[in-house]
Amino acid sequence: MSAQREVVLQASDLEAGYTPGVPILRGANVVVHAGEIVTVLGPNGAGKSTLIKTIAGMLTVFSGKVTLLGKDITGIASHRMVAEGIGYVPQVNNVFAKLTVEENLEMGAYTRKTGIAERMEATYELFPDLARLRHLPAGKLSGGQRQMVAFGRALMVEPKLLMLDEPSAGLSPKLVGMVFENVQQVRDSGVTILMVEQNAKAGLMISDRGYVLAEGKEQIEDRADALLKNPEVGELYLGSRGGLL
């Protein structure tokens, strides 16, 4: 089904890293179609976060290409990616702790000239808890609630693609479930999602497709339900060849 959908993001043969001449990505490829949740998995050091940071314009591309809805965005600076249509939620420091929930959302809309109030209300409709908490400092919220604020802030500019870096990191199992419910809500609202996630089973359970990275490039790409049963993925994460289920 996904092959018939519009390609929102395509990263081709990406080589990138933090130091020139020392690539962490070594020819990585990722495709995300409209309306999908695609999760990138892999062991520590595989290049997952490097991939998403490179697409977001935060790291230097040594070679390869990134396109968004067919437009070449390779190497565009990170501060310009919002205008291109990419929302990015980092793993840490993803809210302004001293600002209220509402002020955080307003910060997310800094590039908008019109429609801010309407977008704010749409975000509150998507995340009703944020409306209730709108006057509280974001730093006073639970980990799951802070992630909700981070999602909401990124959505204030109505991105074509939302990228999430380890959204479940450091959260309790109960909060992980809440955050992934929020991810599904965002997708159901019409936003395409690319997510890097260490919790392979939980991430794949809500995804359409997934990629498994190792040594800086994709080793396996498949439907999420197939990856959950794939013995290679089970061995990588659980040390057994029985799959993740």
Backbone bond lengths (Angstrom), bond angles and torsions (degrees), N, CA, C in turn:
res aa  C-N    CA-C-N  psi(-1)  N-CA   C-N-CA  omega(-1)  CA-C   N-CA-C  phi
1 M - - - 1.463 - - 1.519 110.89 -
2 S 1.353 116.10 -42.31 1.454 118.99 -175.25 1.509 112.27 -63.59
3 A 1.379 116.99 -26.82 1.453 120.16 -178.33 1.525 111.13 -65.05
4 Q 1.334 117.34 -21.34 1.454 120.96 -179.44 1.527 112.22 -89.80
5 R 1.313 117.62 -7.51 1.455 120.48 -179.12 1.520 110.75 -87.77
6 E 1.326 114.45 160.53 1.458 120.68 176.85 1.522 110.35 -63.86
7 V 1.328 115.78 138.16 1.459 120.32 175.52 1.525 108.35 -79.41
8 V 1.322 116.60 117.60 1.460 121.34 178.32 1.526 110.03 -85.89
9 L 1.325 116.25 -49.60 1.467 121.06 -178.12 1.513 109.87 -128.28
10 Q 1.329 115.66 137.39 1.456 120.68 171.10 1.525 109.34 -138.63
11 A 1.322 115.23 120.72 1.467 121.73 173.63 1.516 107.35 -110.54
12 S 1.330 116.51 124.49 1.463 121.23 -172.31 1.524 110.74 -123.42
13 D 1.332 115.41 123.95 1.465 122.79 172.60 1.533 112.37 51.27
14 L 1.327 116.39 43.39 1.459 120.57 -175.47 1.525 112.05 -73.32
15 E 1.318 114.61 127.06 1.459 121.84 166.03 1.517 106.90 -118.47
16 A 1.321 116.16 127.10 1.468 120.12 -175.93 1.517 108.86 -161.06
17 G 1.333 115.40 164.04 1.454 120.65 178.07 1.504 110.93 -179.31
18 Y 1.311 115.65 -168.88 1.453 122.04 -177.06 1.524 112.47 -92.83
19 T 1.345 116.37 -23.97 1.460 121.79 -176.49 1.522 109.46 -126.77
20 P 1.332 118.36 126.68 1.470 119.97 178.16 1.525 111.44 -52.82
21 G 1.327 114.34 133.43 1.454 119.49 179.47 1.515 114.81 85.32
22 V 1.332 116.74 -4.11 1.470 120.78 178.76 1.528 108.75 -124.93
23 P 1.333 117.52 76.15 1.469 119.59 -176.19 1.518 112.57 -71.11
24 I 1.334 114.96 140.69 1.462 121.31 170.95 1.526 108.80 -97.52
25 L 1.341 115.43 -42.21 1.468 119.74 169.29 1.517 107.92 -83.64
26 R 1.330 116.25 133.74 1.460 120.29 -175.71 1.527 110.17 -129.41
27 G 1.335 114.71 61.69 1.454 119.42 178.12 1.515 113.62 94.36
28 A 1.340 117.30 36.88 1.463 121.97 -176.89 1.529 111.49 -75.61
29 N 1.332 115.33 144.70 1.461 122.45 178.96 1.526 109.47 -131.40
30 V 1.332 116.17 133.72 1.470 121.51 177.19 1.519 108.11 -144.72
31 V 1.332 116.09 137.90 1.466 122.22 173.88 1.519 108.25 -127.28
32 V 1.333 116.82 134.64 1.466 122.20 177.46 1.521 107.89 -127.36
33 H 1.335 116.23 125.33 1.461 121.57 179.88 1.531 111.05 -96.28
34 A 1.301 116.04 159.29 1.467 122.12 -178.55 1.527 110.66 -56.09
35 G 1.326 115.39 131.95 1.458 121.07 175.73 1.511 115.14 84.03
36 E 1.323 117.60 1.67 1.455 120.52 -178.64 1.529 112.60 -90.08
37 I 1.332 114.98 155.88 1.462 122.61 157.29 1.522 105.78 -108.65
38 V 1.313 116.39 118.18 1.465 121.75 178.34 1.524 107.91 -117.05
39 T 1.327 116.47 127.74 1.458 121.56 -177.79 1.521 110.74 -111.75
40 V 1.330 115.30 134.10 1.460 122.17 176.76 1.523 108.10 -102.73
41 L 1.324 115.71 123.05 1.461 123.01 -177.21 1.523 110.14 -115.74
42 G 1.324 114.83 170.69 1.451 119.05 175.07 1.509 111.00 153.25
43 P 1.322 117.51 159.63 1.469 121.10 178.78 1.518 111.06 -67.54
44 N 1.323 116.30 167.07 1.462 120.77 175.78 1.531 109.57 -56.67
45 G 1.327 115.20 135.30 1.457 119.39 179.94 1.514 114.67 85.90
46 A 1.337 117.02 2.94 1.463 119.77 -177.96 1.523 112.77 -74.81
47 G 1.350 116.34 -20.44 1.458 119.68 -179.25 1.510 114.50 107.94
48 K 1.332 117.63 13.95 1.464 121.08 -176.29 1.524 111.95 -61.40
49 S 1.324 115.85 -56.62 1.464 119.47 -178.70 1.525 111.24 -67.36
50 T 1.317 116.64 -32.94 1.469 119.73 175.86 1.516 110.64 -60.75
51 L 1.321 116.63 -40.13 1.463 120.95 179.37 1.521 111.12 -60.93
52 I 1.321 116.55 -50.29 1.461 119.44 -175.10 1.530 110.96 -70.18
53 K 1.340 117.41 -34.51 1.462 120.54 176.83 1.528 111.14 -68.70
54 T 1.318 116.81 -35.35 1.471 120.12 177.58 1.516 110.76 -65.51
55 I 1.325 116.88 -44.97 1.469 120.64 178.32 1.519 109.96 -61.64
56 A 1.342 116.99 -36.37 1.470 121.61 -179.08 1.521 113.03 -77.06
57 G 1.330 117.80 -0.85 1.462 121.06 176.46 1.514 114.29 84.20
58 M 1.329 117.41 16.87 1.452 120.89 -176.21 1.529 113.17 -93.11
59 L 1.329 117.07 -14.52 1.459 121.64 179.91 1.525 109.78 -128.76
60 T 1.321 115.62 157.98 1.461 121.12 -178.17 1.520 110.99 -76.97
61 V 1.330 115.76 131.13 1.463 121.50 173.74 1.525 108.33 -86.41
62 F 1.328 117.19 118.12 1.456 120.77 178.07 1.527 110.67 -79.21
63 S 1.330 115.94 -39.23 1.463 120.84 175.55 1.519 108.10 -161.16
64 G 1.337 115.65 164.94 1.455 120.52 -176.76 1.517 111.72 102.43
65 K 1.317 116.08 -174.48 1.464 120.59 -170.83 1.526 110.50 -147.53
66 V 1.351 115.98 144.62 1.465 122.58 173.62 1.521 107.87 -125.80
67 T 1.331 117.24 127.60 1.465 120.74 175.89 1.520 109.91 -122.85
68 L 1.324 116.38 144.03 1.459 124.18 175.26 1.517 107.59 -120.73
69 L 1.335 116.07 114.22 1.471 121.58 -175.56 1.530 111.06 50.54
70 G 1.322 114.81 41.29 1.455 121.26 176.25 1.511 115.75 85.89
71 K 1.324 117.73 -9.84 1.464 121.03 -179.74 1.524 110.27 -92.15
72 D 1.321 116.21 131.92 1.466 121.12 178.90 1.533 109.69 -71.11
73 I 1.343 116.19 116.49 1.473 120.49 178.85 1.535 110.33 -117.02
74 T 1.309 116.95 16.88 1.467 121.07 -177.89 1.526 110.62 -58.05
75 G 1.315 115.72 124.74 1.465 119.88 173.46 1.512 115.42 78.75
76 I 1.336 118.40 2.81 1.464 119.56 176.39 1.536 109.04 -65.47
77 A 1.320 116.85 137.38 1.464 121.16 -177.10 1.519 111.04 -60.75
78 S 1.328 115.27 147.82 1.463 120.83 -174.38 1.521 112.64 -58.47
79 H 1.349 118.20 -36.08 1.468 119.60 -177.51 1.524 112.29 -70.56
80 R 1.334 117.19 -13.14 1.470 120.67 177.61 1.519 112.50 -96.00
81 M 1.323 117.53 -8.69 1.461 120.42 -175.75 1.529 112.29 -67.30
82 V 1.335 116.93 -30.83 1.465 119.18 178.31 1.522 109.98 -60.36
83 A 1.340 116.42 -44.71 1.464 120.30 179.59 1.527 111.66 -65.25
84 E 1.340 116.72 -27.70 1.460 120.14 178.46 1.523 111.88 -75.80
85 G 1.340 116.35 -20.87 1.461 119.60 177.81 1.507 115.45 113.92
86 I 1.345 117.06 19.90 1.461 120.98 178.83 1.527 109.87 -112.12
87 G 1.330 115.86 126.11 1.455 121.90 170.89 1.517 108.63 -102.21
88 Y 1.329 116.93 139.90 1.463 121.33 -175.92 1.519 109.44 -134.31
89 V 1.332 115.64 127.71 1.464 121.71 177.49 1.523 107.81 -115.16
90 P 1.344 118.02 106.96 1.464 120.31 -178.94 1.522 112.01 -70.51
91 Q 1.323 115.37 167.30 1.456 120.74 -177.84 1.517 112.03 -70.40
92 V 1.322 117.36 -39.38 1.467 121.29 -177.33 1.523 109.58 -126.96
93 N 1.340 115.53 162.53 1.466 121.44 179.10 1.528 111.95 51.24
94 N 1.339 115.53 45.99 1.465 119.62 -174.96 1.529 113.83 -101.68
95 V 1.347 116.94 6.33 1.467 120.44 170.75 1.530 108.27 -135.20
96 F 1.330 115.62 159.79 1.463 121.37 172.32 1.527 106.78 -90.42
97 A 1.345 116.19 101.73 1.457 121.32 -167.92 1.525 113.38 -60.90
98 K 1.339 117.59 -34.15 1.465 120.19 -175.79 1.526 112.86 -85.82
99 L 1.313 116.95 -12.99 1.463 120.49 177.98 1.519 109.99 -88.45
100 T 1.330 116.08 152.70 1.460 119.71 176.57 1.526 110.16 -70.52
101 V 1.315 114.28 167.64 1.463 120.03 176.44 1.529 109.91 -54.97
102 E 1.336 116.25 -47.31 1.466 119.54 -178.23 1.524 111.51 -64.07
103 E 1.312 117.12 -39.44 1.465 119.97 178.79 1.529 110.96 -66.36
104 N 1.332 117.22 -34.68 1.464 120.35 175.06 1.520 110.91 -62.07
105 L 1.331 116.27 -43.99 1.463 119.73 178.85 1.528 110.61 -64.32
106 E 1.318 116.63 -39.76 1.468 119.87 178.29 1.525 110.75 -62.17
107 M 1.349 117.02 -37.72 1.456 120.38 176.99 1.521 111.12 -62.41
108 G 1.333 115.92 -34.73 1.457 119.79 178.17 1.513 113.13 -66.52
109 A 1.331 116.60 -21.37 1.469 121.40 -176.86 1.522 112.37 -99.34
110 Y 1.342 117.39 18.22 1.470 119.34 -172.47 1.520 113.39 -63.02
111 T 1.333 118.47 -22.60 1.470 119.93 179.46 1.526 112.28 -88.93
112 R 1.324 117.47 -8.24 1.468 120.23 -179.28 1.521 110.43 -83.52
113 K 1.312 115.53 142.33 1.460 120.52 174.82 1.528 111.35 -103.77
114 T 1.317 117.13 -24.52 1.462 121.59 -179.19 1.523 109.66 -138.46
115 G 1.321 114.81 164.74 1.464 120.76 172.04 1.513 115.37 74.02
116 I 1.340 117.34 16.79 1.469 119.32 -176.29 1.527 110.86 -67.69
117 A 1.315 117.69 -45.29 1.470 120.68 -178.72 1.525 110.54 -62.58
118 E 1.332 116.39 -41.36 1.464 120.11 179.54 1.522 110.99 -64.54
119 R 1.331 115.59 -40.58 1.464 119.49 -179.63 1.526 110.43 -68.49
120 M 1.327 116.29 -35.88 1.464 120.78 176.88 1.530 110.39 -60.52
121 E 1.322 115.98 -46.44 1.460 119.86 -179.71 1.523 111.12 -64.69
122 A 1.335 117.48 -38.43 1.461 120.81 177.84 1.532 110.64 -63.33
123 T 1.335 116.62 -37.02 1.461 120.87 178.35 1.525 110.47 -68.42
124 Y 1.322 116.92 -40.01 1.463 120.12 176.90 1.531 111.47 -66.02
125 E 1.316 117.16 -33.39 1.463 119.89 176.49 1.520 110.61 -67.09
126 L 1.336 116.14 -38.23 1.467 120.71 179.05 1.522 110.94 -69.72
127 F 1.346 116.80 -39.26 1.467 122.96 -179.02 1.530 109.47 -125.21
128 P 1.337 117.62 81.04 1.466 120.38 -176.54 1.524 113.97 -56.47
129 D 1.333 117.97 -30.53 1.466 120.13 178.79 1.528 111.48 -60.05
130 L 1.324 116.84 -33.16 1.464 119.69 -179.23 1.520 111.18 -66.89
131 A 1.310 117.41 -33.89 1.471 119.96 177.28 1.529 109.79 -64.27
132 R 1.317 116.29 -40.72 1.466 120.98 179.60 1.526 111.10 -67.32
133 L 1.315 116.26 -31.77 1.472 121.27 -174.99 1.522 112.90 -100.94
134 R 1.301 118.24 9.82 1.466 121.70 -166.51 1.531 114.27 -58.02
135 H 1.318 117.62 -27.03 1.470 119.49 -176.76 1.533 113.43 -97.76
136 L 1.340 117.10 2.94 1.462 120.58 178.81 1.530 110.94 -89.90
137 P 1.331 118.42 145.79 1.463 120.28 173.06 1.530 110.03 -63.07
138 A 1.313 116.34 137.95 1.465 120.25 -177.24 1.524 111.62 -60.76
139 G 1.326 117.03 -29.99 1.453 120.33 179.68 1.515 114.40 -66.61
140 K 1.328 117.50 -15.20 1.465 121.81 -179.95 1.529 112.18 -88.81
141 L 1.322 117.32 -4.12 1.457 120.95 -173.92 1.528 111.11 -88.20
142 S 1.334 115.44 164.44 1.458 120.69 174.23 1.525 109.54 -70.63
143 G 1.335 115.68 167.01 1.462 119.46 179.68 1.517 112.22 -58.86
144 G 1.326 116.57 -41.86 1.460 119.77 179.45 1.517 112.41 -66.30
145 Q 1.323 116.19 -38.71 1.469 120.07 178.40 1.528 111.40 -67.75
146 R 1.338 116.35 -37.30 1.466 118.91 176.85 1.524 111.26 -64.12
147 Q 1.324 116.58 -38.01 1.462 118.69 176.33 1.522 110.54 -63.30
148 M 1.327 116.76 -37.36 1.461 121.05 177.25 1.530 110.48 -61.32
149 V 1.333 116.35 -41.76 1.463 120.74 177.24 1.530 109.96 -62.80
150 A 1.332 116.68 -43.38 1.466 120.58 -179.78 1.524 110.98 -62.83
151 F 1.341 116.69 -42.56 1.467 119.84 176.63 1.529 109.84 -61.15
152 G 1.345 115.35 -48.91 1.458 119.95 -177.05 1.512 112.15 -60.09
153 R 1.341 116.91 -41.47 1.465 119.77 179.51 1.522 111.07 -62.93
154 A 1.333 116.87 -42.54 1.465 120.17 179.24 1.525 112.07 -65.63
155 L 1.333 116.68 -28.41 1.468 120.56 -177.72 1.530 113.18 -83.00
156 M 1.323 117.44 -9.44 1.460 120.26 -177.06 1.530 112.99 -61.88
157 V 1.325 116.93 -23.03 1.473 119.52 179.65 1.531 111.99 -101.09
158 E 1.342 116.23 11.90 1.464 121.85 178.05 1.534 111.70 51.59
159 P 1.331 117.09 63.42 1.464 119.77 -177.64 1.526 112.26 -68.81
160 K 1.320 114.81 153.63 1.465 120.73 173.22 1.520 110.53 -76.93
161 L 1.331 115.09 -29.06 1.463 121.29 -179.02 1.527 108.28 -139.32
162 L 1.344 116.72 131.14 1.460 121.56 174.56 1.522 108.02 -109.36
163 M 1.337 116.80 126.00 1.454 121.59 179.49 1.525 109.37 -111.33
164 L 1.331 116.21 130.79 1.457 122.75 -175.72 1.524 109.18 -121.32
165 D 1.325 116.34 126.52 1.457 121.53 179.32 1.525 109.42 -103.36
166 E 1.336 115.87 106.08 1.471 122.84 177.58 1.534 112.49 51.44
167 P 1.335 118.80 59.27 1.472 119.89 -176.15 1.523 114.28 -63.12
168 S 1.352 118.38 -20.49 1.469 119.43 -178.45 1.521 112.98 -96.84
169 A 1.339 117.84 2.94 1.465 120.90 -174.10 1.525 111.88 -58.55
170 G 1.319 116.79 127.58 1.453 122.29 174.48 1.513 115.84 76.68
171 L 1.330 117.63 6.92 1.462 120.34 -177.27 1.526 111.19 -98.33
172 S 1.328 115.73 152.13 1.461 120.82 175.09 1.527 109.19 -68.97
173 P 1.350 118.26 159.68 1.469 120.14 179.05 1.532 113.49 -53.55
174 K 1.327 117.03 -38.50 1.469 119.84 179.33 1.527 110.58 -64.23
175 L 1.333 117.00 -43.64 1.461 120.25 -179.71 1.526 111.80 -70.87
176 V 1.342 116.49 -31.48 1.462 119.56 175.23 1.523 109.55 -59.16
177 G 1.316 116.32 -45.49 1.464 120.10 178.38 1.513 111.77 -59.63
178 M 1.333 116.95 -41.50 1.463 120.82 180.00 1.526 111.11 -64.99
179 V 1.329 116.24 -43.49 1.465 119.90 -178.70 1.524 110.71 -63.88
180 F 1.328 117.12 -41.83 1.458 118.64 -179.45 1.526 112.17 -71.01
181 E 1.333 117.36 -29.21 1.469 119.27 170.58 1.526 110.04 -62.26
182 N 1.336 116.17 -39.22 1.464 120.28 177.73 1.521 111.37 -64.69
183 V 1.332 116.68 -39.45 1.467 120.21 178.01 1.526 110.14 -60.38
184 Q 1.327 116.61 -43.47 1.464 119.86 178.27 1.528 111.83 -64.33
185 Q 1.340 116.27 -38.80 1.469 119.80 177.57 1.527 110.76 -60.91
186 V 1.323 115.86 -41.65 1.464 119.81 179.94 1.526 110.06 -63.06
187 R 1.330 116.32 -45.72 1.465 119.06 178.00 1.530 111.22 -61.10
188 D 1.327 116.16 -42.99 1.463 120.23 -179.07 1.523 111.84 -65.50
189 S 1.343 117.35 -20.61 1.465 120.76 177.22 1.537 111.69 -80.74
190 G 1.340 116.43 -4.13 1.459 120.21 175.29 1.519 115.57 110.25
191 V 1.344 117.61 12.03 1.466 121.12 -177.76 1.525 109.83 -104.80
192 T 1.314 116.74 129.11 1.464 122.89 176.43 1.530 108.98 -77.76
193 I 1.350 116.86 142.30 1.468 120.56 -171.98 1.523 111.87 -130.03
194 L 1.339 114.88 131.95 1.463 122.82 167.80 1.521 106.80 -115.52
195 M 1.332 116.19 125.63 1.459 120.66 -172.03 1.523 109.83 -130.76
196 V 1.330 115.82 133.09 1.457 121.97 168.89 1.519 107.03 -96.69
197 E 1.336 117.22 131.93 1.465 118.84 -173.84 1.525 111.08 -149.09
198 Q 1.337 115.39 132.33 1.463 120.78 176.75 1.522 111.51 -83.44
199 N 1.332 117.21 -29.24 1.466 121.65 178.34 1.526 108.02 -80.68
200 A 1.324 115.02 87.12 1.463 120.82 -169.50 1.525 112.52 -60.61
201 K 1.317 117.14 -47.85 1.465 119.80 -176.32 1.525 111.26 -63.52
202 A 1.337 116.70 -49.50 1.463 119.87 -177.95 1.524 110.90 -63.56
203 G 1.331 117.25 -40.21 1.457 120.22 179.50 1.513 112.18 -64.66
204 L 1.333 116.91 -45.85 1.463 120.02 -178.46 1.523 112.39 -67.94
205 M 1.333 117.27 -29.61 1.464 120.21 -178.30 1.523 112.50 -61.18
206 I 1.337 118.06 -24.75 1.466 120.08 -179.66 1.528 112.23 -108.95
207 S 1.335 117.00 4.22 1.460 120.60 -172.81 1.526 111.87 -100.55
208 D 1.325 114.52 160.54 1.464 121.38 172.49 1.522 110.72 -88.19
209 R 1.333 115.44 -44.57 1.457 121.09 -179.72 1.519 109.52 -140.99
210 G 1.336 115.10 167.25 1.456 119.13 177.90 1.508 111.76 -148.82
211 Y 1.322 114.58 158.79 1.463 123.19 173.76 1.510 107.99 -123.80
212 V 1.317 116.40 138.38 1.469 121.31 173.32 1.518 107.71 -108.61
213 L 1.335 115.80 117.94 1.457 121.92 179.13 1.522 110.52 -95.87
214 A 1.312 115.07 146.33 1.462 121.90 170.16 1.519 106.58 -154.85
215 E 1.320 115.36 136.00 1.463 121.76 178.49 1.531 112.31 55.37
216 G 1.349 115.18 35.96 1.452 119.62 170.82 1.507 116.92 84.16
217 K 1.327 118.16 10.29 1.467 119.21 175.07 1.525 109.49 -151.92
218 E 1.319 115.25 162.46 1.459 118.80 -177.65 1.524 109.81 -72.66
219 Q 1.333 115.20 132.17 1.463 121.48 178.53 1.521 111.30 -103.17
220 I 1.335 115.75 -32.01 1.463 121.29 -179.66 1.522 107.81 -139.13
221 E 1.333 117.34 137.42 1.473 122.90 172.10 1.513 107.37 -135.98
222 D 1.349 116.74 130.56 1.462 119.08 -177.26 1.522 109.30 -165.97
223 R 1.336 114.49 174.35 1.460 119.77 170.73 1.526 108.98 -61.38
224 A 1.325 115.58 149.30 1.462 119.65 -177.44 1.523 111.79 -60.18
225 D 1.332 117.38 -41.58 1.464 119.17 -178.51 1.520 111.63 -65.21
226 A 1.326 117.37 -32.92 1.465 120.64 177.57 1.527 110.73 -71.85
227 L 1.340 117.63 -38.21 1.459 120.23 178.84 1.530 111.36 -65.37
228 L 1.333 116.98 -35.11 1.462 120.40 178.83 1.526 111.61 -61.48
229 K 1.338 116.54 -28.61 1.468 121.02 -178.19 1.521 112.62 -100.36
230 N 1.335 117.05 -4.28 1.457 121.31 -174.88 1.527 110.50 -72.00
231 P 1.347 118.37 121.27 1.470 119.73 -177.98 1.531 113.78 -62.97
232 E 1.345 117.15 -28.58 1.470 119.02 177.91 1.531 110.83 -65.64
233 V 1.326 116.63 -39.19 1.465 120.67 178.76 1.522 109.88 -69.37
234 G 1.333 117.11 -41.20 1.458 120.70 177.14 1.512 112.40 -60.76
235 E 1.333 116.14 -40.18 1.470 119.73 179.30 1.528 110.81 -67.19
236 L 1.325 116.10 -37.99 1.456 120.73 -178.66 1.526 111.02 -63.85
237 Y 1.355 116.36 -40.68 1.458 119.75 -173.96 1.524 114.45 -98.20
238 L 1.342 116.59 -31.27 1.462 119.80 -173.38 1.527 113.42 -115.61
239 G 1.330 116.71 -7.67 1.447 119.48 -178.12 1.520 113.59 75.64
240 S 1.339 117.27 13.05 1.453 121.71 177.10 1.518 108.33 -134.10
241 R 1.327 116.55 159.33 1.461 120.60 -177.51 1.525 111.16 -100.06
242 G 1.314 116.60 31.84 1.459 119.88 -178.71 1.512 114.89 -98.25
243 G 1.343 118.11 6.48 1.444 119.66 -175.26 1.525 110.82 81.58
244 L 1.326 116.14 178.61 1.460 121.32 -176.55 1.522 113.25 -91.62
245 L 1.331 117.00 -15.36 1.469 119.84 -177.42 1.518 111.61 -86.97
